[in-house]
């Protein structure tokens, strides 16, 4: 996996969100209008979002978790994901899902994040020095991203706002699943990523 891979893109986009449905509906769709300026050139992207409601089962992961500055976190996730994948393969461990990032905190004011590289595995799997964790069954809302990782920040903002509209409280960690990524294909346009926000229903 390339060390230049950006899993969590620091927000470079100016986000304007326009709701195309009624607030609180499970099938709400949105349009993201995003303006990005790179090297003096400005580009505008428009994306239609379709929220996916999930009932996640109990899940088990091998993880390596760190608190890092924004400038270091992308390199950490890329390099340590590759290291975890290689270690699991050498140990004969068969993953139960795609390579994943778990994000426990993302503080834009302080410029740091608390995140973990994670590989879903069967219950009871051990691979020192990695820690095995279990995430409980929960409900969640997800968005699917086709193509490069540039829009990940926009997706996270949209999911957070969607949960607010529904009156739901997000439960950390948020999840990024790399169903098709650099380990499978070289062309970023072929990447397939699912961003998942577990939530707790607020008391009425």
C-alpha positions as CSV (number, residue, x, y, z in Angstrom):
1,X,0.0,0.0,0.0
2,X,1.5,3.3,-1.0
3,X,2.7,5.5,1.8
4,X,1.3,8.5,0.0
5,X,-2.3,7.2,0.3
6,X,-4.6,9.7,2.0
7,X,-7.3,7.9,4.1
8,X,-8.6,10.8,6.0
9,X,-8.3,14.0,4.0
10,X,-8.0,17.2,6.1
11,X,-10.9,19.5,5.1
12,X,-9.8,21.5,2.1
13,X,-13.3,21.7,0.7
14,X,-15.8,24.5,1.2
15,X,-18.9,22.6,1.8
16,X,-22.4,23.7,0.9
17,X,-25.2,21.2,1.6
18,X,-28.6,21.3,0.0
19,X,-31.2,18.9,1.3
20,X,-33.3,17.3,-1.4
21,X,-35.7,15.6,1.0
22,X,-37.6,16.2,4.2
23,X,-35.5,16.3,7.4
24,X,-35.7,13.1,9.4
25,X,-36.5,10.8,6.5
26,X,-34.4,7.7,6.3
27,X,-34.0,8.0,2.5
28,X,-32.9,11.7,2.5
29,X,-30.6,12.5,-0.4
30,X,-28.2,15.5,-0.6
31,X,-26.1,17.3,-3.1
32,X,-22.6,18.3,-2.0
33,X,-21.3,21.3,-3.9
34,X,-17.6,21.5,-3.1
35,X,-15.0,24.0,-4.2
36,X,-11.3,23.1,-3.9
37,X,-8.3,25.3,-4.8
38,X,-5.0,23.5,-5.5
39,X,-2.0,25.3,-6.9
40,X,-4.1,28.3,-7.8
41,X,-6.6,26.3,-9.8
42,X,-10.2,26.0,-8.5
43,X,-12.4,23.1,-9.2
44,X,-16.0,22.4,-8.3
45,X,-17.5,19.0,-7.7
46,X,-21.1,18.0,-7.3
47,X,-22.0,14.7,-5.7
48,X,-25.4,13.1,-5.1
49,X,-25.5,11.3,-1.7
50,X,-27.7,8.4,-0.8
51,X,-27.7,7.4,2.9
52,X,-27.7,3.7,3.7
53,X,-29.2,2.4,6.9
54,X,-27.4,-0.5,8.5
55,X,-27.8,-2.9,11.4
56,X,-24.2,-3.8,12.2
57,X,-23.5,-7.1,14.0
58,X,-20.8,-7.5,16.7
59,X,-17.4,-7.2,15.0
60,X,-13.9,-8.1,16.0
61,X,-10.7,-6.3,14.8
62,X,-7.0,-6.4,15.1
63,X,-6.0,-2.7,15.7
64,X,-3.1,-0.4,16.1
65,X,-4.3,2.9,17.5
66,X,-2.5,6.3,17.9
67,X,-3.1,9.9,18.6
68,X,-1.4,12.0,16.0
69,X,-1.3,15.5,14.4
70,X,-3.1,16.0,11.2
71,X,0.2,16.2,9.3
72,X,1.2,12.8,10.5
73,X,-2.0,10.8,10.6
74,X,-2.3,10.1,6.9
75,X,1.2,8.6,6.7
76,X,0.5,6.6,9.8
77,X,-2.7,5.1,8.5
78,X,-1.1,4.2,5.1
79,X,2.1,2.6,6.4
80,X,0.5,0.8,9.4
81,X,-2.4,-0.6,7.2
82,X,0.2,-2.1,5.0
83,X,2.2,-3.5,7.9
84,X,-1.0,-5.0,9.5
85,X,-2.0,-6.6,6.2
86,X,1.5,-8.2,5.7
87,X,1.6,-9.4,9.3
88,X,-1.8,-11.0,9.1
89,X,-1.0,-12.7,5.8
90,X,2.3,-14.1,7.2
91,X,0.4,-15.4,10.3
92,X,-2.2,-17.2,8.1
93,X,-5.0,-15.0,9.4
94,X,-8.0,-14.8,7.0
95,X,-9.8,-11.4,7.4
96,X,-13.5,-11.3,7.6
97,X,-13.8,-8.0,5.8
98,X,-11.8,-5.2,4.2
99,X,-9.0,-3.1,5.7
100,X,-10.6,-0.4,7.9
101,X,-9.8,2.8,9.7
102,X,-11.5,3.5,13.1
103,X,-11.6,7.2,14.1
104,X,-12.3,7.9,17.8
105,X,-11.7,11.7,17.7
106,X,-11.0,14.4,15.1
107,X,-10.2,17.8,16.6
108,X,-9.9,20.5,14.0
109,X,-9.1,23.2,16.6
110,X,-6.1,21.3,18.1
111,X,-5.2,19.7,14.8
112,X,-5.0,16.1,15.9
113,X,-6.9,12.9,15.5
114,X,-7.2,9.6,17.4
115,X,-7.4,6.8,14.9
116,X,-6.6,3.1,14.4
117,X,-5.8,0.9,11.5
118,X,-8.0,-2.1,11.9
119,X,-8.5,-5.5,10.2
120,X,-11.8,-7.4,10.8
121,X,-11.1,-10.9,12.0
122,X,-12.9,-13.9,13.6
123,X,-13.6,-13.8,17.3
124,X,-10.6,-14.9,19.4
125,X,-8.0,-14.0,16.8
126,X,-4.7,-12.9,18.3
127,X,-1.7,-11.3,16.6
128,X,0.8,-9.6,19.0
129,X,1.6,-6.8,19.2
130,X,-1.7,-5.8,17.8
131,X,-4.7,-5.5,20.1
132,X,-7.9,-7.4,19.5
133,X,-11.1,-5.4,20.1
134,X,-14.8,-6.1,19.8
135,X,-17.3,-3.5,18.7
136,X,-20.9,-4.2,19.8
137,X,-23.9,-4.6,17.4
138,X,-25.4,-1.3,16.6
139,X,-27.4,0.7,14.1
140,X,-25.6,3.0,11.7
141,X,-25.8,5.3,8.7
142,X,-23.4,5.0,5.8
143,X,-22.3,6.6,2.6
144,X,-20.5,4.9,-0.3
145,X,-17.7,6.7,-2.1
146,X,-16.7,5.6,-5.6
147,X,-13.3,6.9,-6.7
148,X,-10.4,8.8,-5.0
149,X,-10.4,9.7,-1.4
150,X,-10.6,13.5,-1.9
151,X,-14.3,13.6,-0.9
152,X,-13.9,11.7,2.4
153,X,-14.0,14.9,4.5
154,X,-17.2,16.0,2.8
155,X,-18.7,12.6,3.4
156,X,-17.9,12.8,7.1
157,X,-19.5,16.2,7.4
158,X,-22.6,15.0,5.6
159,X,-23.0,12.0,7.8
160,X,-22.6,14.0,11.0
161,X,-25.2,16.5,9.8
162,X,-27.6,13.7,8.7
163,X,-27.5,12.2,12.2
164,X,-28.2,15.6,13.7
165,X,-31.3,16.0,11.4
166,X,-32.6,12.6,12.6
167,X,-32.0,13.5,16.2
168,X,-29.4,10.7,16.7
169,X,-26.2,10.7,18.6
170,X,-23.1,9.4,16.9
171,X,-21.1,6.7,18.7
172,X,-17.4,6.5,18.3
173,X,-15.5,5.2,16.5
174,X,-16.6,6.1,13.0
175,X,-15.6,3.6,10.4
176,X,-14.0,3.7,6.9
177,X,-14.0,0.4,5.0
178,X,-11.8,0.2,2.0
179,X,-13.7,-2.4,0.0
180,X,-11.6,-1.8,-3.1
181,X,-8.3,0.1,-2.5
182,X,-4.6,0.3,-3.4
183,X,-4.1,-3.3,-2.4
184,X,-6.5,-4.4,-5.1
185,X,-6.2,-1.8,-7.9
186,X,-3.8,1.0,-8.9
187,X,-6.3,3.4,-10.4
188,X,-7.9,5.6,-7.7
189,X,-11.0,6.0,-9.8
190,X,-11.7,2.3,-9.1
191,X,-11.6,2.7,-5.3
192,X,-14.7,1.8,-3.4
193,X,-15.0,3.1,0.2
194,X,-17.8,2.9,2.7
195,X,-18.0,5.5,5.5
196,X,-20.1,4.4,8.5
197,X,-21.4,6.4,11.4
198,X,-22.8,4.2,14.3
199,X,-25.4,5.9,16.4
200,X,-27.4,5.7,19.6
201,X,-31.1,6.6,19.6
202,X,-31.7,9.6,21.9
203,X,-34.2,9.1,24.7
204,X,-37.6,10.5,23.9
